[in-house]
Amino acid sequence: MTNRGFTINERGQLNRFAIEPKVYIDQTSRTGFTEYAEKVNGRLAMIGFV
């Protein structure tokens, strides 16, 4: 039984710890000329100019 982020076990005790979110793996490529690489390059260039 789940209620507002807490769980209750079979003995009726309240679990006061948050429920863990489902974990997923991001499959997008982080190499080559991608939008991510361009953003990182731009941000590093701005830091370099400062």
Secondary structure per residue as TSV (DSSP state, phi and psi in degrees):
chain	resnum	aa	ss	phi	psi
A	1	M	-	360.0	129.2
A	2	T	E	-116.9	136.5
A	3	N	E	-149.0	110.1
A	4	R	T	56.5	40.8
A	5	G	T	85.4	-0.9
A	6	F	E	-114.5	157.3
A	7	T	E	-122.0	153.9
A	8	I	E	-120.0	127.5
A	9	N	-	-81.3	-177.3
A	10	E	T	-66.6	-18.4
A	11	R	T	-92.4	2.5
A	12	G	S	84.8	10.5
A	13	Q	-	-85.1	140.4
A	14	L	E	-85.4	129.2
A	15	N	E	-89.4	117.0
A	16	R	-	-89.8	4.5
A	17	F	S	-93.0	147.5
A	18	A	-	-66.3	151.0
A	19	I	-	-75.4	134.6
A	20	E	-	-71.2	136.6
A	21	P	-	-73.8	159.0
A	22	K	-	-69.4	136.1
A	23	V	-	-95.9	138.0
A	24	Y	-	-135.9	159.5
A	25	I	-	-108.4	127.8
A	26	D	-	-76.3	120.0
A	27	Q	-	-93.9	4.9
A	28	T	-	-73.3	148.0
A	29	S	-	-75.9	139.3
A	30	R	-	-115.6	17.4
A	31	T	S	-122.0	160.0
A	32	G	S	84.8	-164.4
A	33	F	S	-89.1	77.7
A	34	T	-	-106.9	169.0
A	35	E	H	-62.2	-36.9
A	36	Y	H	-62.1	-45.1
A	37	A	H	-63.8	-38.4
A	38	E	H	-66.7	-38.8
A	39	K	H	-65.1	-44.7
A	40	V	H	-63.4	-43.5
A	41	N	H	-61.6	-42.7
A	42	G	H	-64.2	-41.5
A	43	R	H	-66.7	-41.1
A	44	L	H	-65.6	-36.1
A	45	A	H	-64.7	-40.6
A	46	M	H	-64.4	-39.9
A	47	I	H	-64.7	-39.9
A	48	G	H	-63.8	-37.1
A	49	F	H	-69.4	-32.2
A	50	V	-	-70.6	360.0
